[in-house]
């Protein structure tokens, strides 16, 4: 096997089969029987080991199939402006990014180059995300085919406990199917209210009080980490980190900090795969 033909100096008359690996396909070299097992035979043998299709039909739940919830109220203009200020939105974000996305439903188009100062040197108050930069230029070469490579380009995800990867059971299919990573208020509320065997959600407030002394933010991060661990111990398989309820006395913990803190705390406790 090689990246191209002609790499190995083998006489053509000794070649029994010559082909290429197609996207999404595989083959196996069976050294016991001395033969190549093709994609169809290999996958059929694995698929026949367990009734996977039946397990999925009986256990998988789709977010679209959950009971509808009352329509969430819209924010007034004054409250919306206050929230935008609290979460670090700028006029540039609204005009150059949010507005084009809302109007066209696609990513905004911009020119190359970025003369924005590093967040640590900025005279403004950048959001926490701006303090992190990718250390390398990531290029997809050749470009991915969104149709043939659907397995890696799909936005669909499964929410819930992963279970034990070394034990195949019907319970491992007990997940919530979410078609896209961005949820509406109604979809989030449906997820928040879910309560069925193997799927249960817990909401944790990610706010800290602004009228306390120094260290309020650090104490709040420790609190949500402890609450997340307790939620897993109580049998919850979904944790919603919510910064709703922001006001004069309650500021939001940066979402990147909250999610990262909970993620690594649950890893240290050995329970990360039990919850989404």
C-alpha positions in Angstrom: 0.0 0.0 0.0 1.4 3.4 -1.0 0.3 6.9 -1.8 0.6 6.3 -5.5 1.2 3.6 -8.1 4.7 2.5 -9.1 6.3 2.9 -5.6 7.1 -0.8 -5.3 9.0 -2.6 -8.0 6.6 -5.5 -8.5 6.1 -7.3 -11.8 2.6 -6.6 -13.2 1.9 -10.4 -13.7 2.3 -10.9 -9.9 -0.3 -8.3 -9.0 -3.6 -10.0 -8.1 -5.6 -6.9 -7.3 -5.0 -3.2 -7.8 -7.3 -0.5 -6.5 -7.5 2.6 -4.4 -9.1 3.3 -1.1 -12.2 5.3 -1.6 -13.4 8.0 0.8 -15.2 6.4 3.8 -14.1 2.9 2.8 -11.6 0.5 4.3 -10.1 -3.0 3.8 -8.5 -5.5 6.1 -5.6 -7.9 5.6 -6.5 -11.2 7.1 -3.2 -12.9 7.9 -4.8 -16.1 9.2 -6.7 -16.7 5.9 -4.1 -15.0 3.7 -6.6 -12.7 1.9 -7.9 -9.2 1.7 -11.3 -8.4 3.1 -13.1 -5.7 1.2 -15.1 -2.8 2.5 -18.6 -4.4 2.1 -17.7 -7.8 3.7 -15.8 -6.1 6.6 -18.6 -3.7 7.5 -21.3 -6.4 7.1 -19.4 -8.7 9.5 -19.1 -6.0 12.1 -22.7 -4.7 11.7 -24.0 -8.3 12.2 -22.4 -8.7 15.6 -25.0 -6.7 17.5 -28.6 -5.4 16.6 -27.2 -1.8 16.4 -30.1 -0.5 14.3 -32.7 -1.8 16.8 -30.7 -0.3 19.7 -30.7 3.1 18.0 -34.4 3.1 17.2 -35.3 2.2 20.7 -32.9 4.5 22.6 -31.8 7.5 20.5 -33.9 10.7 21.1 -33.9 13.6 18.7 -34.2 17.2 19.9 -36.8 17.9 17.3 -39.1 15.2 18.7 -39.2 16.6 22.3 -42.4 18.3 23.4 -42.7 21.9 22.3 -42.2 24.7 24.9 -43.8 28.1 25.2 -42.3 30.8 23.0 -39.5 32.7 24.9 -40.1 36.4 25.3 -38.0 38.8 23.3 -35.7 41.4 24.9 -36.5 45.0 24.9 -34.1 47.4 23.2 -32.7 48.7 26.5 -32.2 45.3 28.0 -30.6 44.0 24.7 -28.1 46.9 24.7 -27.2 46.3 28.4 -26.6 42.6 27.6 -24.4 43.4 24.6 -22.3 45.7 26.8 -22.0 43.1 29.6 -20.9 40.4 27.2 -18.3 42.6 25.4 -20.0 43.2 22.0 -18.7 46.1 20.0 -20.1 48.1 17.1 -17.6 46.4 14.9 -18.9 43.0 16.0 -22.5 44.0 15.3 -21.9 45.7 11.9 -19.2 43.6 10.4 -20.0 40.2 11.7 -23.5 39.8 13.3 -25.4 41.9 10.7 -24.1 40.2 7.6 -24.7 36.8 9.1 -28.3 37.7 10.1 -29.0 39.1 6.6 -27.4 36.4 4.5 -27.2 33.3 6.7 -23.5 32.9 5.8 -20.2 33.8 7.2 -19.2 37.4 6.6 -16.5 38.2 4.0 -13.5 40.2 4.9 -10.1 41.1 3.6 -6.8 39.5 4.6 -4.7 41.0 7.4 -5.5 41.9 11.0 -4.0 45.1 12.5 -5.8 44.7 15.8 -3.5 45.0 18.9 -2.9 41.9 21.0 -5.5 41.6 23.6 -2.9 41.9 26.4 -1.8 45.3 25.0 -5.2 46.6 24.1 -6.5 49.8 25.8 -10.1 48.4 25.6 -11.5 45.4 27.5 -11.3 42.5 25.1 -13.3 39.4 25.7 -11.4 36.4 27.0 -11.5 34.6 23.6 -9.3 37.3 22.1 -6.4 36.4 24.4 -6.0 33.0 22.6 -4.5 32.5 19.2 -3.9 29.4 17.1 -0.1 28.7 16.9 -0.2 27.4 13.3 -1.9 28.1 10.0 -4.4 25.3 9.5 -5.1 24.6 5.8 -7.3 21.8 4.4 -5.3 20.5 1.4 -6.9 19.1 -0.6 -10.3 20.6 0.3 -12.8 18.4 2.0 -15.7 17.1 0.0 -18.8 17.9 2.2 -20.8 15.1 0.5 -18.3 12.2 0.4 -16.7 13.3 3.7 -20.0 13.9 5.5 -18.8 12.0 8.5 -16.3 14.7 9.4 -18.1 17.7 8.0 -21.5 17.1 9.6 -22.6 19.6 12.2 -24.8 17.0 13.9 -23.8 15.9 17.4 -24.9 13.5 20.2 -25.4 14.8 23.7 -25.4 12.6 26.7 -23.2 10.0 28.4 -20.7 8.1 26.3 -20.7 5.0 28.4 -18.0 2.4 28.5 -16.3 2.2 25.1 -15.2 -1.4 25.9 -18.8 -2.6 26.6 -21.4 -2.6 23.8 -24.8 -2.2 25.3 -28.2 -0.7 24.3 -27.7 2.0 26.9 -24.8 3.5 24.9 -27.3 4.6 22.3 -29.2 6.6 24.8 -28.2 10.0 23.5 -29.9 13.2 22.4 -29.5 14.0 18.7 -28.8 17.6 17.9 -28.6 18.6 14.3 -26.6 21.8 14.7 -24.4 23.4 17.4 -26.3 26.7 17.5 -29.6 26.4 19.4 -32.6 28.6 19.5 -34.0 29.7 22.9 -36.9 27.2 22.4 -34.5 24.3 21.6 -32.4 25.1 24.6 -35.5 25.1 26.8 -36.5 21.7 25.4 -33.1 20.4 26.3 -33.2 22.0 29.8 -36.6 20.2 30.5 -35.5 16.8 29.4 -36.0 14.1 32.1 -36.1 10.5 31.0 -34.1 7.4 31.7 -30.5 8.0 30.7 -31.1 11.6 29.7 -31.4 14.3 32.4 -30.3 17.9 32.4 -28.9 20.1 35.1 -28.5 23.9 34.8 -25.7 25.6 36.6 -25.5 29.4 36.9 -22.2 30.9 35.8 -22.4 34.3 37.5 -20.4 35.9 40.2 -21.4 38.8 42.4 -19.8 42.2 41.7 -20.2 43.6 45.2 -17.8 41.1 46.8 -14.1 41.5 47.6 -11.3 40.3 45.4 -11.4 36.6 44.5 -15.1 36.5 43.7 -14.5 35.2 40.2 -12.1 32.4 41.3 -14.6 31.3 44.0 -17.4 31.2 41.5 -15.3 29.1 39.1 -14.6 26.6 41.9 -18.3 26.6 42.8 -19.5 25.7 39.3 -16.8 23.0 39.0 -18.1 21.4 42.3 -21.7 21.7 41.2 -20.9 20.1 37.9 -19.3 17.1 39.7 -22.3 16.8 42.0 -24.6 16.9 39.0 -22.8 13.9 37.5 -23.0 12.0 40.8 -26.7 12.7 40.8 -27.1 11.0 37.5 -27.4 14.0 35.2 -26.0 13.3 31.7 -26.4 16.9 30.3 -25.0 20.1 32.0 -26.1 23.5 30.8 -23.8 26.3 31.9 -26.1 29.4 31.9 -25.0 33.0 32.4 -28.6 34.3 32.2 -29.6 36.7 35.0 -26.9 39.3 34.4 -27.6 42.5 36.3 -25.9 45.2 38.2 -24.9 42.8 41.0 -24.2 39.7 39.0 -21.6 39.5 36.2 -21.1 36.6 33.8 -18.1 34.3 34.1 -16.5 34.3 30.6 -18.0 31.2 28.9 -14.5 30.0 27.8 -13.3 30.0 31.4 -16.5 28.3 32.7 -16.5 25.6 30.1 -12.7 24.9 30.3 -12.8 24.9 34.1 -15.7 22.4 34.3 -14.2 20.2 31.5 -10.8 19.8 33.1 -12.3 19.4 36.6 -14.5 16.5 35.4 -11.5 15.0 33.7 -9.5 15.1 37.0 -12.4 13.4 38.7 -12.6 10.7 36.1 -16.2 11.4 35.1 -15.9 13.6 32.0 -17.4 11.0 29.6 -20.5 10.5 31.7 -21.9 13.9 30.8 -22.1 16.4 28.0 
